[in-house]
Amino acid sequence: MSVDAFIAALQGLGPWAFPVCLCVMVVCAIIPVPAELPALVNGAVLGVVGGSVVTWLGAMIGAVVSYELGDVLQQRFGTRLFSERSRQRLAAIGQESTAAELLVLRFTPVVAFHLLNYVAGVSRVPRRRFLLTTAFGILPGAVAFTGAGSAFGGWMVAPEVKWGVVVALALLIGWRVTRHRTRAQ
């Protein structure tokens, strides 16, 4: 299957293109595979605006999942997986890392996106700091790669895509509220 045929097949999904592209982006943000290719495809299928939203949102969801997996790993298996000295170093990284340092790491192409997410969770970087630096740090790349992908051809952001963004944000907010209530109990 050619790239053009693949993009045409995704475009043929109509309103389902948004959730399909979003799910692919989330998975690529969780497992250690390069997410640049899906970002290019998102741009070609959804255009610059829609593709950037899907790429950014999918990367954010994947980053949060990775962070939480790292946090759970540390909580449940930290004493078995890491020596006392390693746990102390991880704790120091989590508490001493500044927002500026995290942003620099997000902008540095040498540091793997996936690794940074998991290490932030394991080292317990404060969630708010992690979320803010990730949100701002990945935005330029999301726009750049989807913009490049849109050069291959994309369609204008259809109303279905806009509704898809609204639904995805509602699900994300609902998950966050539910998670907050669970932790409070």
N, C-alpha and C positions, 0 to 999 in steps of 0.2 A: 504494500500500500504506500503510495506516495504521500508526501507531506501535504500537498494540496488536497488529496482525497481524504486524508485524516481530518484536516481542518473543515472541509466541506461536510464531512459526516457529523462533526461536533456542531457545526452551524445548523445542520438539519435537525438537531434535537430541539430547536426552538427554545421555549422557556426552560427546558431541562438542561440546556447547556450550562447555565449558571451553577446549579447544584453539582453537576458532574465535575465541572472544572474546579469548583470549590473543594470538593472531596479529594480530588487528585492532589490539589495543592496542600491540603491538610496532611495527607499521608506522606507526601514528599518532604514536608517540614518536620515530620516526626522521625522518619527513618533516615539513615545517613546516605541519601542520594542527592545529587545536585538538583535544586529546585529551579534553576534558570530555564531549563527546557519547558517545563509546564508554564512558567511565567511568559515565555515567548508565545506559546500556544494560546494562553489566555488573551494576550494582546491581539493575536490574529483572529481569534474567534469572537471576542467580546469588545474589541476596540480598546483604545487607550484608557478611557474612563472606567468602563466596566471591567476590563482586564486588570487594571491597577487595583480596583476595589477587591476583586476576587483574589488576586495574588496577595495583597496586603492582609486581607481578612483571613485567608487560608493559612498564611505564614504565622499570623498572630495566634490563631487557634492551635496550630501545631506547636508553636513555641510554648504556649501555656500548658498544653498536654505534656510536652517534654519536661518542662520545669517541674510540674506536679509529679511526674514519674520519678524524677531525680530526688525530689523531696521525700516521696514515699520510700524510695530505695534507702535513703539516709536514715529515715525514722525506723524502718523495720529491720534493715540488715546492716546498718552502719557499723555496728560493733564487730560483725562477722567479716565484712568486706574490707574495712579500713583499720589500720593500726591506730593506736591512740594518737601518735604523732601526726598521722595523716588527717585524722578527724580534727585535730587542733588547727592544722594548716587550712583545712577547708572552712572551718568556722571563722578563722581570721580573714580569709578571702571574702567570705560572705558579708562580714560586718565592716570590713575596711574598704571594700570597693566602692568607689564613688560613681555617681551618675556619669560624670565626664569620662571616667575610665571605661565604663560599660559602653558608652556611645562610641568611643574610639575603637573598641573591640568590634562593635557592630559595623563600623565603616572599614575595618581592615579586612581585605579579602583573604588574608592568610588564615584567619581564625574561622574555623568551621561554624556555621550557623547552628547546627545540631549540637555540637559539642558545647558551645557556650550556653545553650538552653539547659542541657542536662547538668552541667557544672554549676550553673546558677542555682538550680534546685537542690543539688546535693550539698552545696556550700551554704545554702539558705540565705542567698541574697534577698533582701526584703522584697516582697512581691510587688509592691507599688513601684519601687525603683526599677525592678526588672521589666514590668509592664510598660512603664513610660519610656525607658531607654530603648526597648525593643520596638515599640510603636513608632517612635521617631527615627530610630536607627535603620529600620528596614524600608521605610517609605521611599527614599531616593532610588534604591535598587528595584523596588517593585514597579515604580513608574518608568524607570529606564528600560528594564527588560520587557515590560508589556508594551511600551512605546516602540521598541525595536520590533517586537512581534507584530504589532499592528501595521507596520510597514509591509508585511507579507500579505496584508489584506484582512480586513475585519469589518464587522457590520456595526452600525450605530447602536448605541445602547437602547435596546427596546424597552418598552414599559414592563415586560415580563422580567427583565434583568433587574430593573429598579425595584420591583416587588420582591425579587429574590434577595436583594441586599437588605431590604426591610425585614424579611422573614429571618434571614441569617442573624441579623443584629438582635432581633427579638429572642431567638433561641439562645444566643450567647448571653444576653442579659438574664434570661430565665435560668440558665445553668448557673450563672454567678450568684443569683439570689438564693437558689436552692442550696448551693454549696455553702453559702454564708450561714444559712439557717441550720444546716447539718453540723457545721463546726461549732455553732453557738450552743448546741444541745449537749 
